[in-house]
Amino acid sequence: MKYAILTFLVFVAFLAAAQPTNSTTNVVITSNKGAVRVYTDEKGQLAVNVPPATVTRFKTAGLIRYRDFGASGNGKTDDVDKIAAAHAFANAHGLRVKADDGATYYISGKERTVIIQTDTDFGKAAFLIDDTDVENRNASVFTVSSGLKPFKLETITSLKRNQEKIDASLPGPCLITVTNTNVKHYIRFGLNQNNGSVQTDIFVVDKAGRVDKNAPIIWDFDQITDINVLPIDEKRLTITGGRFTTIANKAESKYTYYNRNIAIRRSNVVVDGLEHRITGEEDHGAPYSGFINIGDCSYVTVKNAVLTGHRTYSTIGAAGKPVSMGTYDLSANRALNVSFVNCSQTNDINDATFWGILGSNFCKNLVYDHCTLSRFDAHQGVANATIRNSTLGHMGINAIGSGLLLVENSTIRGRSIVNLRPDYGSTWQGELVIRNCVFIPANGKPVTAALISGSYSGQHDFGYTCYMPERITIDNLRIDDSTHPQPYQGPALFANFNPEMTDETYREKYPYVKTKEVILKQVTTTSGKAIRISDNPFMFKDIQVTTVP
């Protein structure tokens, strides 16, 4: 659904006197005499009238408030139309928006997406989002969007991995999204099996077409069936504060994801100090796609946020068997250079009744820094990921992708330090570095731990060659295995990726490219047991393991 968000953009025109706009978009703005008025016009469109003197006053102040457009903030009256009107007017005139501290804005399940294109301060206001009766579960509550228009780039017909430049002259820095519908990647294996996703890539170029080397092109495209260009806003947009509470849906537990969220579809955005809580979860419900949902953009930072993990529900998966459904408070899809800084969650990061908090696909340069969260997860690939100064809970670090996966100055409480997702081929084409970390297997439960887990039979076509990290460096790692089962041989470097591969007779239809080198330096265990290669030493017999004193 490339750039579907553009259907929500508010293109408004300020007209004098009694002239109505001829807009067919979701908010119509007029400037007639009288009072500020928000209403639904005869065409069913949301309309707002702001008299000329009030327009002048707002523009002089450079700021508007929701109460200026009639929002009650009493926690009972539906304020969504008033909030949408306020932002539409602010977008048209480049004004900042401020919520009232102490107000509680009730947002019903009405289909009305609020478009944010200017700096917004939610402050200490509360927002109560009621998902018990939603008209359109796919409609975001807020969308942060760009006023810049995307366009097609018809002259590029192919691309190569790590290509440094494309042959195009552009208006400025741009985000390029490429697809080839004739190739399928990420052909999922397991209980949620599927036929894969079309080949896609996303990268940033400057006005001369030079590709940002920190987020390189990661696939060869022999053919391009679609290529879209979205100019990047060079001015930062900032969203601060806000205490949001979602009253959870009561829908049937199946894969009907709710997108009742803040969708960020603009580059160069900072979200600072937002809080999100969830109430009303019962023994069933549909999953969520992320309250902060970041996609088709670059240079986004979420910092000082307090989030909440969603309760885990189960359904019948594609293989006809029960599966737990992924449900998220953070989501990133086709997004570059996204950082989560000093973020935490309201519920216990080690409570398995709540699903892991982040899910991502097709991203590059994802960062956790000073975060305490239940999970980091890259489903359909990330190019370069960093977890530093953080604590990860029961679902740990799950990833597939390429480039550098760096884990440093962190505490990991999952069943492994890094789980290479088996449903996408346990693949990481690049390097893994674990530095100055503490690993507490399964949060201290008596388990025989593996530092790196995954599974690969060699019999399934994922749509690409699957790799283990070419080089793994583990420097200054303390493994707290003080509670362990008996008998116990010590932690393994690798899990048993393929229990059937025990001698030379096993044949992989799709061979796994295994790690070449492992460097271990200052790896200690509480149990005093030495680290060993695996429960399946045959599979990893050709890996060179070097221990540095």
N, C-alpha and C positions, 0 to 999 in steps of 0.2 A: 504494500500500500504506500508506494513512494510519494512523499510529499502530500499525503492525504490531508495533512493539517492545513494546507492552503485553502481548502474549502471553507475553513472557519475564519480566514483573515477578514478583518474589518476594513473595507475601503470606504471611508466616509468623506462627505464633502460638507463643508460649512457654508450654508447659504443664508443670505440676509433676508430680512422681512419675513413675508409669509410664504416664500417659495419652498415647496417640499423638495426633498431629494428624489432622484429617480433610481435610488440604489435598490439592488435586488439581493444585497448581502444581509447578514443577520441583525444588523443594527442600523437604523436610519436616524440621522441627526439633523434637526432643524433649529433655527434661531428666530422664533417668533416672540412677540411681546407677551408678557404674562409671567408665569412662574416656571421653575424647573419642573418638568413633567416627564415621567417614564410610563409608557403605555404600549399596548399592542394595537397596531394600526389595522385598517380595514383589509390589508393583505395578509394579516397574521404575523407581520414582522415586529420585532421589538423596536420601538421608536423612543427617542428622547428629544425633548425641546429644552433648549437653554437660551433664555432671553439675552439680547445683545449686551446689556449692562452687566449681567452675570458672567458672560463670556470674558468681558474685559477684566472683571474682578479676579476670575480664576487665572487668567493668563498673567496678570500682574503678580499674583501670589506664587505662580509656578507650581501649584499644588492643589489637588482636590481630595475630598474625603467622601466616603460612601454615604454619610449622612446628608451631604449636599445634594444627593440624588434620591433621597427618600428612604434609604435603608434604616430600618428600625433598630437593629442590633439587640433585640430583646430575647433572642434565642427561640422564638416561637413563630414569628411571621417570616414567610419565605422571602429572603432578601436577594435571591440570585439574579433577578432581572435588574434590580437597582445596582448591584455590583457590576453586572455586565455592561450596563449603560455608562456607569462611571468610567470604566476602563476604555470603552469605545470612544468617549469624549476625550479622555486623556491621550489615547493613541493618536487621535486626529490633530491634537494641538501640542504634543510633546510634553505633557505635564506629568509630574510625579503623582502617585496615588498613596494615600495614607489611611489606614484603618484606625478606628477609635479604640484606644486602650480601654479595656473593661467591657467593651461590647461583645456580644455573642451573636454571630451572624448564622442564622439557620439557612441551610441550602437543601432544598427538597430534591426528589428524584426527577424533577422536570428536566427535559432535554434542553439545556442552555449552557453552552460553553463560554466561559469568560476569557476573552483574549487579552493577554498582557504583552504590551510592546514598550512599556516605559518602566522606570524604576518604581518599585512598589515596596512600601513598608507596612507589613501586616502587624508589626509591633506586638503588643501584648493582647491583641484581640483574639477571641476564640471563634472558630468556625466549626459548626456542627453539620456534618455531611450525612444526610439520611439516605441509606441505600436499601431500605426495606421495601420501597416501591419505586423502581427506576424505570423511566420510559425508554431509555436507550443505554444499556450497560457499556456500549462502546464510546460514548461521548464523554470526553474528559470534563472535569469541573473547571479547571483552569488550563489554558495553553499559553505558554510563553513562545511567541512567534516573531518572525522577522518580517519587516515591511519590504524586504528585497525580494525580487521575483526570480524563481528558478527558470532555467531554460535548457533546451536540448543542445547537445554537441554532436552534430551528425558527421563530422569529419574524421573522428577517431574510430577505426574499425577493428583494432586489435591492440593488446597490451602485453608486456612481458613482466614477469616477476622482477622486482627491484629496478624497473625502468626509472630513469632519473628525470625524464622530462616528457611531457606530451606536446604535440604540435598544435598549440592553440594560444591565441591572444585573448586575455580575459580582462574584465573591468577592474579586477583586484583579486585579493586572495579568495579562493573558492573551494567549496567542498564538492568533490566529484564522486558520484555513485554509479557503478558500472554493473551490468548484469549480462549473463549469457544463458538464456533459457534452455539451450541445447545441452548443457552440462549440469549434472547433479552432484552436489557435495553433501556431506553430513547425513549420509543414509543411515538412519538411526537403527541400532540393534537393541533387542530386549523387549521388555514389557510395553514400552512406548514406541515400538518400531514404526518406521515410516519410510517413504520413498525418497526422502532427502529434500534438500532445498536447492533452488537454482543457484548457479555460481554467481557470487557477488563480491564486490570489494568497494571500499570507501577510502578516500585519501584526500589530502589537502594539497593544493598547488598555489603558487603565487601568480601574479598577473602574467608572467612570461611562460607559465605552464610548468615550472620546476616543481617536482614532487618533494614534499617535506620528507627528508631522510629519516626522521624519527618515527614516521608512520608510513612505511614503504608499501608499494603495491606487492601483495603476497601471492598472487596467482598469475599464471599465464592465461591470457584470454585470446584464444585463436580466432574467436568471433565475438562481437559485441552486439547484442540485440537491443540494448537500451543504455543510454548514458545521459545522466542528468547533472546539471551544474547549479549549485546554490551559492550565490555570493555570501561571503562571511561578513557579518557586522563587526566592524573594527572597534566600535564603542561598546564598552562593557555595560550590560544590564544587570542590576542588582536587585535581589528580592530578599528582604530581611524579616525576621520574626515570624509570628503566626503560631497559634496553638490550635491544631486541627484534630478533630475527633471524627472518626468514621463509625457510624452505626451500621454494623455489618449486614450484608444481604442474608436472606434466609432461603436462597434458591437451592435447587437440587444440586447435589454434589456431582458435577460433571464438568468437562472442560469448556465451560462457557465463562471465559475470563471477564472480570469486571475492570473497566478502564476508568473508574471514577477517581481521578488523580490530578496531579499537577504534571502536565506533559511539557517537557522542555524540547522545543523544536527550533531553537535559535542558538547560534554559536556565540561564544563569549558571554557566559552567564555565570553569576555567583549567587548561590542560595545560602544564606547565613542565618543560623539561629532558629530554624523551623523545627517545630515539634509535631509529631503525629502519633495519635493513640487510637486504639480500636476498642469498641464496646459492642455488646450484644451478640458475640459469637456463641453459637449453640453446637449441637452435635452434628450439624450438617450445614453446608453452604458452598457457594461457587468460589473458585479461587480468584485472586487479584493479580493484576499484571504490574504492580508497583505503584505506590502512592507518588513517589518521585520517579517519573518515567522519562528517561533521557534517550532521544533518538534523532538520527539524521542531523547531527550537529557536532561541533568540536569546541574544545576549551571551555569545559563546564566544571565548576567546583561547587561541591556541597560540603559546607563546613558547620561545625558546632550544632549539628542536628541530633535530635532525639527521636528515634523511630521505634516501631513496634513490629515484632514478628507475628505473622498470622497463624491461626490454628491450622493444623494439618488435617485435611480431609482426604478420603480415598474414593476411588471410582473404579470402573472396569476399563483397563487399558486396551490398546490396539491389539494386543496378543490374546485378549479375552480373559485376562486374569486381573485380580485386584491390584491397584497401584496407588501409592500416595501421590497426590497432586501437588506440583510446585505452586506456591503462592507467595507473592513477594511484596515487600514494602519499598524496595529499591530495584530499579530495572534500567538497564542500558542496552540499547539495540542500535547497531550501525552508528556508533558514536566514537569519537576520537578524543584523546587527551582529557579524560574524565577523572577527577580526583575527589575522594571522600576523605575529609580531614576532620579529626576530632569528632567523630560520629559514634553514637552509642544507641542502645535500645532499652526499652522500658522493661522487657521481660528477660528472664534468665537465659543467657546465651547457651547454656548447657541443657536446657529443657527441651527434650525431643518431641514434646507435644506441639511445639511451634516450629514451623518450617524455616529453613535458612533464609536470611533476609534479602540477599541479592541474587538476581539472575541476570545474565548478559549473553548477547549474541553479536557476532561480527564486529567486535570492538578492537581498538588499538590503544595502548598506553593507558591502562586502568591502574589507579593507585588507591591503596588504603594507607593512610598515615595517621597515627594516634587514634585508631578506631578500636572499639570493643564491640564486636558484632558476631553473630552466630555462624556466618558463612561468607566466603568469597566464592563465586562460581562463574565460570566462563563456559557456557554450553557449546555453542557452535563457533568456538574459536575466539581467542584474543591474541593479538600480536603485541607482546611485551606487557608484563604485569608486575606490579611492585606492591608488596605488603611489608610495611615497616612500622616499627614502634607501636604494634597493635597486638590485640588478643583476639584469637578466633575460637569460637565455641564448638558445639557438638558436631556441626557439619563441616568444619574445617575449611581447607582450601581445595576446591575442585576446579580443574581446568584442563582444557586442551588448547593447542594453538602453536605459536611460533615465537622466535626471538628470545628475549631474556625473561625468565621468571625468577624474580628476586624476592626472597623472604629474609628479612633482617630485623634484628632487635625486637623480636616478637615472641609471644607465647602461643603455642598451638595446642588446643585441647581436643582435637578430633581423633579419629582412629588412625590417621596417618598425618604426616606433615603436609604432603601433597598427594591428592588422589587424581590420577589421570583418568578422566571419565571413560569407563569401558563402553558406554553406549555410543560413543563417537570415536572409538578406536584407540583410546589411551595414547593419544599422539601429542608429542611436543617436539617440534622441529626447531631445535635451538639449544639453549643452555639453561640449566637450573643452578641457582646459587642460594644456599641456606647459610646465613651468617649471624652469629651472636644470638642464638635462639634457645628457647626452652620448649621441649616437647613433653606433654603430659598425656600419654596415650589414653584415649577414651575418657578423658577427664578423671583419670585415676582408677578406672575400673580394672579388674584383673584380666587383661588381654595380652596376647602375644603380638606385639606391635610390629608394623613395617613402616619405615620412614616414607617410602614411596609406594603407593598402591595403584592397582589397575588390573585390567584383564584383557587378554588378546589371544583369540584362538587361531587367527590366520585364515579363517574360513569364510569371513564375511567381507563383502566389498563396501567400504565406507565412502567410496567415490574419490579417494586419494590414497597415496602411500602413507602408511602410519609409521611414526618414529617415536622412539624414546629419546629423552634429552641426550644430545651428542656428548656433552660433558656435564658432569654433576660435581659441584664443589660444596663441601660441607665444612664450615670453618667455625669452631667454637660452638658446639651444640651440646646442651645438657639434656639427657633423656631421663625423666623421672619415672622409672619403671619399678618403684618401690612396692607397688601392689601388682603382683603378676600371678598367673596360674602355675600349677605344678604338674608335671615337670616344666622347667623353663630354661631355654637355651640362650636367651638374650634376644634383643630386638634385631629384626632383619632389615637390611638395606632396601630390599625389594620384596613385595608380596609375591605370592605364587601366581604369576600372570597367566600361566597356562599349565594346569596340573597334568594334562595329557602329554606335554612335551617333556619326556623324561629320557629320551635317547635319540640317536640319529635317524631312527625309522620314521619319526613324525614329520609330516610334510605340511607346510603352510601354503595354502593356495595364494594367499596375499601376504608375502613375507613381511615381517616386522623388522624395521631397521633399529637395531639395539644400541644402547649406550656404548661409546668407545672407551671412556675414561671416567673414573670416579676418584676424586681427591678428598681424603678425610684428614682433618686437622683438629686436634683437641675435641674429640667426640667422647663424652663421658656418660656413664650410666649410674643411676643410684644403686642398682642391684649389684654393680661390679662386674656384670657380664659383658663380654666384648660384643661389638656389633658383628653380625655375620651377613653373608651375601643374601641368602633366601632359603625358604623351605624347599625351593626347587633350584639347587645349585647348577644343574645341567643347563638350564635355559640361559643362565648368565655367566657361563664358564669362560667366555671369551672377553669379558669386560676386564679391563686393566684397573685394578684398585690400588691406589697409592696412599699409604698412611704417612702423614708428615708429623714428626714429633712436635 
